[in-house]
Amino acid sequence: MPPIENDTGKNDLKSQIQLLIDSNQVMVFSKSYCPYCVKVKDLFKELKLEFSTMELDLQEDGTNYQDMLLEMTGQKSVPNVFINKTHVGGCDKTLQAHKDGSLQQLLCAETEAYDYDLIVIGGGSGGLACSKEAAALGKKAMVLDYVVPTPKGTTWGKKLHFKDTLY
């Protein structure tokens, strides 16, 4: 299948990948012939973990999936492992996470629900542009901006005098 040229196709592919990641506790993007992928899958079998795999070499558009995974994670190689929606990495990082105990922490971690996908601190032009772009991508953004309250009794354009002191 040819590479995806338009944004709609890319967004659909990204949504499909995100759906796989979100709906599986352990998701492995793999290639059937890759010895590193086999090593990771053997680890999960040894740990008696349920996991889902997508064999990219057996998919008609597997290269498009791998290109999108590169865009999403910065990782070009397989396996590409996600646990509880968290990107773990490839074979070496997954084995290291098992060795140092962080794999178990990821597996046992309770996923928390948040009201917002992004919190922007600063309501200037950059903060507003950031939150507007997040909203365009379908994310819920909150903008926090500190505003110095106006002293009580003042109006715009007038100076406030207290005991001969100009403020």
C-alpha positions in Angstrom: 0.0 0.0 0.0 1.4 3.5 -0.9 2.3 5.9 1.9 -0.5 8.0 3.3 -0.3 11.5 1.9 -3.3 13.3 3.3 -4.0 14.4 6.9 -7.3 12.6 7.1 -5.6 9.2 6.4 -2.9 10.0 8.9 -5.4 11.0 11.6 -7.4 7.8 10.9 -4.3 5.7 11.2 -3.2 7.5 14.4 -6.7 6.9 15.8 -6.6 3.2 15.0 -3.2 2.9 16.7 -4.4 4.9 19.7 -7.5 2.7 20.0 -5.3 -0.4 20.1 -3.1 1.1 22.8 -6.1 2.3 24.8 -8.0 -0.9 24.7 -5.2 -3.3 25.6 -3.3 -3.4 28.9 -0.2 -4.6 27.0 0.1 -3.8 23.3 3.1 -5.0 21.2 3.7 -3.7 17.7 5.9 -6.4 16.3 7.2 -8.2 13.2 6.8 -12.0 13.1 10.4 -12.7 12.0 12.1 -10.3 14.5 14.1 -12.1 17.2 13.8 -9.1 19.5 10.0 -9.2 19.2 10.0 -12.9 19.9 12.1 -12.2 23.0 9.6 -9.6 24.4 6.6 -11.9 23.6 8.3 -14.8 25.3 8.9 -12.6 28.4 5.2 -11.7 28.5 4.2 -15.4 28.1 6.7 -16.4 30.9 5.0 -13.7 33.1 1.6 -15.2 32.1 0.5 -11.7 30.9 -2.3 -11.3 28.4 -1.0 -9.1 25.6 -2.1 -8.1 22.1 0.2 -7.9 19.1 0.0 -6.4 15.7 2.4 -8.1 13.3 3.3 -5.2 11.1 4.9 -7.4 8.4 1.6 -9.3 8.0 -0.4 -6.1 7.6 -1.0 -4.8 4.1 -0.3 -1.2 5.4 2.3 -2.3 8.0 4.8 0.3 6.8 2.3 3.1 7.3 1.7 1.8 10.8 5.4 1.7 11.6 5.8 5.3 10.2 3.0 6.5 12.4 4.4 4.8 15.4 7.7 6.6 14.7 5.9 9.9 14.6 4.0 9.1 17.8 6.9 7.6 19.8 10.2 8.6 18.1 11.1 4.9 17.9 11.8 3.4 14.5 12.4 -0.2 15.4 10.2 -3.0 16.6 9.0 -4.3 19.1 7.2 -1.2 20.1 5.7 -1.9 23.5 2.9 0.0 25.4 1.7 -0.9 28.9 -1.3 0.8 30.4 -1.2 3.4 27.6 2.5 4.2 28.5 5.2 3.7 25.8 7.8 1.5 27.3 10.1 1.2 24.2 11.7 -1.7 22.4 13.2 -5.0 23.5 16.1 -3.6 25.6 14.0 -1.1 27.5 11.2 -3.7 28.1 13.7 -6.3 29.5 15.4 -3.6 31.6 12.0 -2.5 32.9 11.4 -6.1 33.9 14.8 -6.3 35.5 14.5 -3.1 37.6 10.8 -3.7 38.6 9.4 -0.7 36.7 7.5 -3.1 34.4 5.6 -4.5 37.3 4.8 -1.0 38.5 3.4 -0.1 35.1 1.3 -3.3 35.1 -0.1 -2.6 38.5 -0.6 1.1 38.1 -4.1 2.4 38.3 -4.9 4.7 35.5 -6.3 8.0 36.7 -8.9 9.9 34.8 -8.3 13.6 34.4 -10.7 16.3 33.4 -8.2 17.9 31.0 -5.7 16.6 28.5 -3.5 19.7 28.8 -3.1 22.5 31.3 -1.5 25.6 29.9 0.0 28.1 32.4 -0.1 31.6 31.0 -2.9 33.2 29.0 -0.7 35.3 26.7 -0.6 34.8 23.0 1.5 31.6 23.2 -0.7 30.0 25.9 -3.9 30.8 24.0 -2.4 29.6 20.7 -1.3 26.3 22.4 -4.8 25.8 23.9 -6.5 26.6 20.6 -4.4 24.1 18.8 -5.1 21.4 21.4 -8.8 22.1 21.1 -8.5 21.8 17.3 -6.9 18.3 17.9 -9.9 17.3 20.0 -8.2 17.7 23.4 -9.6 19.4 26.5 -7.3 22.3 27.6 -7.4 24.5 30.6 -5.6 27.8 30.6 -4.3 29.3 33.9 -3.4 33.0 33.9 -2.5 35.0 36.9 -4.1 38.5 36.9 -3.3 41.0 39.6 -6.6 42.1 41.1 -7.5 45.8 40.8 -7.6 47.5 44.2 -11.2 48.1 45.4 -12.5 51.5 44.5 -10.3 52.2 41.4 -11.4 52.7 37.9 -9.6 52.3 34.6 -7.3 55.2 33.8 -7.4 56.8 37.2 -4.6 56.8 39.7 -5.1 55.7 43.2 -3.9 57.9 46.1 -3.5 56.8 49.7 -2.2 59.3 52.2 -0.2 61.3 49.7 1.3 58.2 48.2 0.9 57.6 44.5 0.3 54.0 43.5 
